[in-house]
Amino acid sequence: MIASSSQKLILFENTLMLSINFLMRKIGSVIEHFVN
């Protein structure tokens, strides 16, 4: 099965957004830890 370039792009964007969301939460918890 060959995914079209647009499908690959959507999959990549979804993965990127999940990764950024995860990193933001990790960074946020670390900052809260140091602030408190």
Gaussian input, Z-matrix of N, CA and C with variables (Angstrom, degrees):
# hf/3-21g

backbone

0 1
 N
 C     1     B1
 C     2     B2     1     A1
 N     3     B3     2     A2     1     D1
 C     4     B4     3     A3     2     D2
 C     5     B5     4     A4     3     D3
 N     6     B6     5     A5     4     D4
 C     7     B7     6     A6     5     D5
 C     8     B8     7     A7     6     D6
 N     9     B9     8     A8     7     D7
 C    10    B10     9     A9     8     D8
 C    11    B11    10    A10     9     D9
 N    12    B12    11    A11    10    D10
 C    13    B13    12    A12    11    D11
 C    14    B14    13    A13    12    D12
 N    15    B15    14    A14    13    D13
 C    16    B16    15    A15    14    D14
 C    17    B17    16    A16    15    D15
 N    18    B18    17    A17    16    D16
 C    19    B19    18    A18    17    D17
 C    20    B20    19    A19    18    D18
 N    21    B21    20    A20    19    D19
 C    22    B22    21    A21    20    D20
 C    23    B23    22    A22    21    D21
 N    24    B24    23    A23    22    D22
 C    25    B25    24    A24    23    D23
 C    26    B26    25    A25    24    D24
 N    27    B27    26    A26    25    D25
 C    28    B28    27    A27    26    D26
 C    29    B29    28    A28    27    D27
 N    30    B30    29    A29    28    D28
 C    31    B31    30    A30    29    D29
 C    32    B32    31    A31    30    D30
 N    33    B33    32    A32    31    D31
 C    34    B34    33    A33    32    D32
 C    35    B35    34    A34    33    D33
 N    36    B36    35    A35    34    D34
 C    37    B37    36    A36    35    D35
 C    38    B38    37    A37    36    D36
 N    39    B39    38    A38    37    D37
 C    40    B40    39    A39    38    D38
 C    41    B41    40    A40    39    D39
 N    42    B42    41    A41    40    D40
 C    43    B43    42    A42    41    D41
 C    44    B44    43    A43    42    D42
 N    45    B45    44    A44    43    D43
 C    46    B46    45    A45    44    D44
 C    47    B47    46    A46    45    D45
 N    48    B48    47    A47    46    D46
 C    49    B49    48    A48    47    D47
 C    50    B50    49    A49    48    D48
 N    51    B51    50    A50    49    D49
 C    52    B52    51    A51    50    D50
 C    53    B53    52    A52    51    D51
 N    54    B54    53    A53    52    D52
 C    55    B55    54    A54    53    D53
 C    56    B56    55    A55    54    D54
 N    57    B57    56    A56    55    D55
 C    58    B58    57    A57    56    D56
 C    59    B59    58    A58    57    D57
 N    60    B60    59    A59    58    D58
 C    61    B61    60    A60    59    D59
 C    62    B62    61    A61    60    D60
 N    63    B63    62    A62    61    D61
 C    64    B64    63    A63    62    D62
 C    65    B65    64    A64    63    D63
 N    66    B66    65    A65    64    D64
 C    67    B67    66    A66    65    D65
 C    68    B68    67    A67    66    D66
 N    69    B69    68    A68    67    D67
 C    70    B70    69    A69    68    D68
 C    71    B71    70    A70    69    D69
 N    72    B72    71    A71    70    D70
 C    73    B73    72    A72    71    D71
 C    74    B74    73    A73    72    D72
 N    75    B75    74    A74    73    D73
 C    76    B76    75    A75    74    D74
 C    77    B77    76    A76    75    D75
 N    78    B78    77    A77    76    D76
 C    79    B79    78    A78    77    D77
 C    80    B80    79    A79    78    D78
 N    81    B81    80    A80    79    D79
 C    82    B82    81    A81    80    D80
 C    83    B83    82    A82    81    D81
 N    84    B84    83    A83    82    D82
 C    85    B85    84    A84    83    D83
 C    86    B86    85    A85    84    D84
 N    87    B87    86    A86    85    D85
 C    88    B88    87    A87    86    D86
 C    89    B89    88    A88    87    D87
 N    90    B90    89    A89    88    D88
 C    91    B91    90    A90    89    D89
 C    92    B92    91    A91    90    D90
 N    93    B93    92    A92    91    D91
 C    94    B94    93    A93    92    D92
 C    95    B95    94    A94    93    D93
 N    96    B96    95    A95    94    D94
 C    97    B97    96    A96    95    D95
 C    98    B98    97    A97    96    D96
 N    99    B99    98    A98    97    D97
 C   100   B100    99    A99    98    D98
 C   101   B101   100   A100    99    D99
 N   102   B102   101   A101   100   D100
 C   103   B103   102   A102   101   D101
 C   104   B104   103   A103   102   D102
 N   105   B105   104   A104   103   D103
 C   106   B106   105   A105   104   D104
 C   107   B107   106   A106   105   D105

   B1=1.4716
   B2=1.5218
   B3=1.3109
   B4=1.4617
   B5=1.5282
   B6=1.3149
   B7=1.4677
   B8=1.5168
   B9=1.3221
   B10=1.4641
   B11=1.5164
   B12=1.3107
   B13=1.4624
   B14=1.5232
   B15=1.3350
   B16=1.4682
   B17=1.5282
   B18=1.3360
   B19=1.4573
   B20=1.5252
   B21=1.3422
   B22=1.4643
   B23=1.5219
   B24=1.3442
   B25=1.4589
   B26=1.5169
   B27=1.3382
   B28=1.4711
   B29=1.5202
   B30=1.3305
   B31=1.4588
   B32=1.5214
   B33=1.3421
   B34=1.4582
   B35=1.5179
   B36=1.3391
   B37=1.4632
   B38=1.5225
   B39=1.3375
   B40=1.4662
   B41=1.5288
   B42=1.3317
   B43=1.4597
   B44=1.5206
   B45=1.3367
   B46=1.4659
   B47=1.5184
   B48=1.3200
   B49=1.4646
   B50=1.5207
   B51=1.3499
   B52=1.4589
   B53=1.5266
   B54=1.3441
   B55=1.4618
   B56=1.5186
   B57=1.3453
   B58=1.4656
   B59=1.5301
   B60=1.3363
   B61=1.4637
   B62=1.5221
   B63=1.3356
   B64=1.4618
   B65=1.5302
   B66=1.3522
   B67=1.4589
   B68=1.5190
   B69=1.3205
   B70=1.4683
   B71=1.5258
   B72=1.3409
   B73=1.4685
   B74=1.5270
   B75=1.3447
   B76=1.4560
   B77=1.5163
   B78=1.3437
   B79=1.4628
   B80=1.5236
   B81=1.3415
   B82=1.4651
   B83=1.5229
   B84=1.3308
   B85=1.4667
   B86=1.5272
   B87=1.3327
   B88=1.4692
   B89=1.5233
   B90=1.3406
   B91=1.4666
   B92=1.5220
   B93=1.3410
   B94=1.4642
   B95=1.5217
   B96=1.3152
   B97=1.4641
   B98=1.5286
   B99=1.3455
   B100=1.4614
   B101=1.5233
   B102=1.3402
   B103=1.4650
   B104=1.5224
   B105=1.3314
   B106=1.4663
   B107=1.5151
   A1=109.65
   A2=115.53
   A3=120.49
   A4=108.77
   A5=115.82
   A6=119.78
   A7=109.24
   A8=116.14
   A9=119.18
   A10=109.60
   A11=116.51
   A12=120.50
   A13=111.05
   A14=117.16
   A15=119.50
   A16=110.42
   A17=117.21
   A18=119.92
   A19=110.43
   A20=116.17
   A21=119.47
   A22=110.33
   A23=116.23
   A24=120.41
   A25=110.55
   A26=116.53
   A27=120.47
   A28=109.88
   A29=116.87
   A30=120.79
   A31=110.13
   A32=116.56
   A33=121.23
   A34=110.76
   A35=117.07
   A36=120.46
   A37=110.91
   A38=116.75
   A39=120.05
   A40=110.23
   A41=116.72
   A42=120.63
   A43=110.67
   A44=115.95
   A45=120.76
   A46=110.58
   A47=117.19
   A48=120.46
   A49=110.88
   A50=117.14
   A51=120.00
   A52=110.40
   A53=116.38
   A54=120.37
   A55=110.60
   A56=116.53
   A57=120.45
   A58=109.86
   A59=116.15
   A60=120.63
   A61=109.94
   A62=116.60
   A63=121.76
   A64=111.01
   A65=115.78
   A66=119.77
   A67=111.39
   A68=117.27
   A69=120.96
   A70=110.58
   A71=116.22
   A72=119.17
   A73=110.61
   A74=116.93
   A75=120.00
   A76=110.31
   A77=116.43
   A78=121.18
   A79=110.07
   A80=115.84
   A81=120.09
   A82=111.31
   A83=117.02
   A84=120.20
   A85=110.56
   A86=116.93
   A87=120.46
   A88=109.93
   A89=116.44
   A90=120.35
   A91=110.11
   A92=116.68
   A93=119.84
   A94=110.40
   A95=116.39
   A96=121.42
   A97=110.53
   A98=116.32
   A99=119.76
   A100=111.77
   A101=116.68
   A102=119.95
   A103=110.50
   A104=116.72
   A105=119.86
   A106=112.45
   D1=124.04
   D2=-179.24
   D3=-106.21
   D4=117.81
   D5=178.36
   D6=-79.55
   D7=141.52
   D8=178.45
   D9=-71.02
   D10=161.06
   D11=-177.70
   D12=-60.38
   D13=-35.54
   D14=-179.46
   D15=-67.56
   D16=-37.81
   D17=178.05
   D18=-66.15
   D19=-40.57
   D20=178.48
   D21=-63.66
   D22=-39.48
   D23=-179.70
   D24=-64.19
   D25=-42.88
   D26=179.18
   D27=-63.14
   D28=-43.46
   D29=179.87
   D30=-62.71
   D31=-42.08
   D32=179.15
   D33=-63.65
   D34=-43.11
   D35=-179.84
   D36=-64.50
   D37=-40.79
   D38=179.04
   D39=-62.87
   D40=-44.34
   D41=179.46
   D42=-63.89
   D43=-41.34
   D44=-179.93
   D45=-63.10
   D46=-43.97
   D47=-179.17
   D48=-64.78
   D49=-40.12
   D50=178.32
   D51=-63.99
   D52=-40.47
   D53=-179.62
   D54=-65.16
   D55=-44.08
   D56=179.83
   D57=-64.30
   D58=-42.35
   D59=179.75
   D60=-60.24
   D61=-43.71
   D62=179.72
   D63=-64.00
   D64=-45.46
   D65=-179.91
   D66=-63.35
   D67=-41.15
   D68=179.98
   D69=-61.04
   D70=-41.41
   D71=179.93
   D72=-67.23
   D73=-39.68
   D74=178.82
   D75=-63.83
   D76=-47.28
   D77=-179.90
   D78=-62.36
   D79=-41.51
   D80=-179.91
   D81=-61.12
   D82=-42.86
   D83=-179.53
   D84=-67.14
   D85=-36.41
   D86=178.80
   D87=-66.47
   D88=-44.07
   D89=179.34
   D90=-62.37
   D91=-43.82
   D92=178.51
   D93=-60.72
   D94=-38.58
   D95=-179.66
   D96=-61.78
   D97=-41.75
   D98=-178.62
   D99=-76.52
   D100=-33.47
   D101=-179.44
   D102=-68.44
   D103=-41.92
   D104=-176.57
   D105=-81.16

